[in-house]
Amino acid sequence: MNIKRLNIVFNILFIFLFTLCMISTVSAIDGDVIENFNNGTNYFITSDLSNDEIQTIISNASNGDTFEFTSESYDNISLIIDKQLKIFSNKNSTINVNPSANKKAGIDNTFGFYFTQNSSGSILSGFNIIAAGADYAVILDKSSNTIVENNTVSQAVNNILVKNSDNVQINNNYVHDAVLNSIQVQDIRNISIFNNTIGNNGRSGIETSNMYSSNIWWNEIFFNSFNGISMYNRSSNNNVTYNHVYENINGIYMDAQSSGDKFMYNTLEFNRMDPDSELGGFETGNGFLFGEEYETVNKEKPDISYNALMHNENFQAKNNPSKEQFKLGPNYFDSNDDVHTFICPMLLAKILTMDFTSISNGIGIQIYEDGEPVTISHSLTKRLLLTARNTVLRFKTVKE
């Protein structure tokens, strides 16, 4: 087996095994998210109702009521949700958002669904929301304990905005082709952005500003024209874990005041340089990038450990030249030696290595930290199988 092919095999097997080796400490969101709407009134919403007629039904509804959209497609939708409602479709109903302003909302932005403070505890599920020409497909404004799940959301300027809210879940959505960002998070605590597919956006896949005690985990984030994940202003006690971030301008861009943040078990690969980027060409093509506004609170550096940073066009990890040098935790950098890690000189790297090892029924792969083997401690899940499968397919394409 030649060296190039051996390296490819190493990388494939590493990602497959790496996600098995540790289990993250992230936990489910705390809070009273009410999912049982069985005691409310059920409304069946058909496409022969106008947006104003649907809005009137919502305005006359009570907390705990259910709205089931039963038709295939709805046009010119712009709804204000001011009750705790379950709004869903079992038919993957298409919602074509009205790009014109909804004067009743009291905000300048155009939208498909606008969840107010009085909507806390609501659920939005099962839609294909197309928001071409609108500012947002979905806005959650002070709408805490709210769930947005199992939707496809696309083509808004920014697809989903969550602000001034606590205990929100954005789960299992396909969010794509925004003019700018797919998911924007502003002034929020305890948000879970879990198991979403986020790609092909004009700016970042996920953009955060002032995010606290939150989880961004198990997301597939790819082909964004800026960063996979951009973090601004303040970021405290957040877990960014088990994400697969690839073919963006940078994988993760930390440009915030950070305290207690953890970036663990992510795969950041094939992020590409862009000479025309607003960051400057040399600040692109990195797996992990620290920006000019990055600072630590109480000198507490973020924990960046047990990630796989590979095949990024510039550096696997890069510090801003105006910042002091510091050391990352143990990570795998597409190499088993200190010379070929492609880490910028402003960062010190602790390197995970791997090698073949004999097992009872053949040959396996073992990961080492400081010469000691890292013990596998958790069984494979369906999500890990999908991650490994996608990685194998990408390497196959590169090889060919």
Salt bridges, closest charged atoms under 4 A:
ASP177 OD2 - HIS176 ND1 2.57
GLU207 OE2 - ARG203 NE 3.93
GLU220 OE2 - HIS244 ND1 3.28
GLU220 OE1 - ARG383 NH2 3.75
GLU269 OE2 - HIS244 NE2 2.61
GLU269 OE2 - ARG394 NH2 3.24
GLU278 OE1 - ARG203 NH1 2.73
GLU283 OE2 - LYS318 NZ 2.61
GLU295 OE2 - LYS323 NZ 2.86
GLU324 OE2 - LYS301 NZ 3.53
ASP334 OD2 - HIS311 ND1 3.53
ASP337 OD1 - HIS340 ND1 3.06
GLU369 OE2 - LYS350 NZ 3.53
ASP370 OD2 - LYS350 NZ 3.06
GLU400 OE2 - LYS396 NZ 2.51
